[in-house]
Amino acid sequence: ATVIWRNRFRPWWADTVYRGIRIDGNWKLQPPEGNDADSDDVISQDETLEVEQVADRLSGKLILVPGRDEQLVTRTLEVQGTISDRFVMISFFPPKPRRNLGYAMFLGEICGDGARLVGRAVYYDIQNNVIRAMPAVYVRQATS
């Protein structure tokens, strides 16, 4: 009975009474504009963030498809995070077993009509073996 309470009823109840912003769905990393487009820290890969939300808890996956000039393979990272008011904090990490590196963090704000997450990403640059920070904007994808 305790397991059913903890794993089924409590998450359902929390999600039912949650009155905050909903960000579940698919998000795409928007290419940088202006001065940010000339930065050395620009990621040339295509990023799709798939978010599932239960109350203020976030989970899902981040799919990274390398650009044509990168010597990397397509990777999928697990997502865990929280949302409070309009602020989002997300951690990305490799699935188990952890054979590949690819850690990142995102701290951002939901802007406008809720279709943009604007903030900064901190990530481990695998090719150059260094931790980097960069502006990041995710745009909500239309559901079909």
C-alpha angles and dihedrals in degrees: 000000000000092000092051090049094049099040103033117016101037095052091044092050093046091051092047095054095038110116101179132104118303115222101164114134137062124320130186126209107245116224112251120260134209117353092357091063090065095051121118088225096065112126111225094198128100111247126198117185114200110194129192117188133201109178105305095341121099129199137159137096143293116218114205117196111186121232120247093263096052124096093215135105127233109279135190119209127194117242129217125166152127137241124212120179101318097331123103129196117187132179120202121198138161118269120250127306089050100214095137129055120228113132122165142159130207127197114183151145128240105238138197115344093353095270096110135058108199122187146089132300124208114197145163110253102219096192095051100029095232138116112244138185126208142164112267132191121187119194122205113244119227114254118235 
